[in-house]
Amino acid sequence: MSAPSLAVPIWFVTPANWLETQGAIGANAARFASACGFEPKPGRLQLLPNEAGALAGVLFGDAPDGDPLGAGKLATSLPAGLYRFANAPADPRLCALGFLLGLYRFDRYKAAPNGLAKLEAPEGVDFPALERLAAAVAFGRDLVNTPANDLGPQALENAVTALARAHGAKVETIRGDELFARNFPLIHAVGIAAAEPPRLVEFTFGRADAPKVTLVGKGVVFDSGGLDIKPASGMEIMKKDMGGAATALTLARLIMETKLDVRLRVLVPIVENAISARAMRPGDIVKSRKGLTVEIGNTDAEGRLILADALSYAAEEAPDLMLDFATLTGAARVAVGPDLPPFYTDDEALAIDVARYAAASRDPVWRLPLWRPYDAMLESPIADLNNAPGSPFAGSITAALFLRRFAEGAKSWAHFDVYAWNPKARAHGPQGGEIQAARGLFDLLAARYG
C-alpha cells in the first residue's frame, strides 16, 4: 500500500459536482469558499486554508465544454509547492498538459520568480510523455523569445546542429556564396546583405527505407523588411520571424525523442533580412532553384523566397509527407487572428487528419483554400512570377499558392502560416514566443507511424 500523498489537493469543480465537492472538502472549507464568493464557474480559483492557516486545498472551476488547457492558470496562480488532482477533471491529460505548459518562463535575461508550483502525476495519465511534450514546446519558445543579437544565423545554426547531434542525426550546412554555387539562389539573395551569411541547415534521422517525412521551417532571425523597410512598429517583434524554424525543430525533437518509425528530414533556411549594398532590390529578378524566375515585388516578402528553394530541394526526393512552417503573412493574422494558424493542402485525407488531431490536442489550426483563380495575382509581365502581388486581397492564400509551385514532387504537402507569438498572456503560456501546430501534428504522426 502506497503512502498517502503530501501534495496539496486540487478539486475541479462544476455546477454538477459542487455539492459533492463541498462534502469532500468539509463544512468549514465549504463555508470559507462561500464567504469568499467562490462559484463553480470555469477558471475560478479559491485557496482553502486548514485550521493552522496553512494551504489545505484548491478549488478550480473546470470547463467541460471549454478549453482544458485553461488549467494552466493554476501554474501561474498557485504558490510554490507540490499539487495533485484530487478528482478527475473533464480531460485529465490536457489539464495536466496545460499546467505544465503554464509553468514556462523565459528567464535567460531576467531571473524567474523563486519557486514554482509542481504537479504530481495524475492517475491514468502518461505524465512522462506530457513532460516531454512541454519540454519540447519550451525549447521552441526559447528560440522564438531569444533576441537576434543572441540568435543570429550562426547561433540558430548551432541550435539546429545541437538538436540533430543529440539524437544521432546526420547534419550538413551550406553557407554564404556556396549557396549560390550549389543552386540555392533565392536563399542567397535574401540573406547576403547581412553581417552573418545566409545558410541552409539540413539533417536526417531514422532508417533510410522508412516513410519519408520532411519538415521545412522558415529561419529569418530578424526581418527589417529589407529595402522595403518596415516601420518601427512592424519591426518590434521581428525576432520571432524564425518561428517557423522553431516549430519545425520542436516537432522534429518530439519525433526523434519518441523514435517514430520515419525517415525524418529537416531543412532550415537561415537568413537575416538586412539592408546593405548587397541587399536585393525591388524589381530584381532571381532565378530559383526550380528554374522559375521570380520578380522581387517587395523585399519584405522574403520568407516565401527562402522557403521556395528549400521546398524545391526537399521535393526532389519525393517525400511521402512534407510540412512547412513559416511566420509568413500579416494577412493570416487579419483573417483568423493570432491564435489560429491557417493551413493549406491539396490532400483531402491529410486535411481531415490535421483538423481532427488539432482539435483533439487543443492546438488549433484552420484550413484555408488554395484558390486557383488567385494564381493570376502572382503573374509578372517580365518573370515567371512575382513574390508580392500588388493586390491587398488574399495575402495568405497567394503566399501559399506561391509556395505550392515549389512543393510539387512531394506526395503530400501542407503549409502552415503560424504566428509563433502570444500577444498577451494566456493560461497555458506567457506573452511572447509560442509554438503552434506542432502538438497536433505530432499526435497525427504518432498515430500514423508510432
ABEGO torsion letter per residue (X at the ends): XBBBBABBBBBBBBAAAAAAAAAAAEAAAAAAAAAAGBBBBBGBBBBBBBAAGBBABBBBBBBAABBAAAAAAAAAABBBEBBBBABBBABAAAAAAAAAAAABBBAAABBBBBEBBBBBBBBGBBAAAAAAAAAAAAAAAAAAABBAAABBAAAAAAAAAAAAAAAGBBBBBBBEAAAAAAGBAAAAAAAAABABBBBBBBBBBEBAABBBBBBBBBBBABBAGEABBBBAAAAAAAAAAAAAAAAAAAAAAAAAAAGBBBBBBBBBBBBBBBBBAABBBBGBBBBBAAGBBBBBABAABAAAAAAAAAAAAAAAAGBABBBBBBBABAAAAAAAEAABBBBBBABAAAAAAAAAAAAAAGBBBBBBBBBAAAAAAABBAABABBABBABABGAAAAAAAAAAAAABGBABBBBBBBAGBBABBBAABBBEBBBBGAAAAAAAAAAAAX
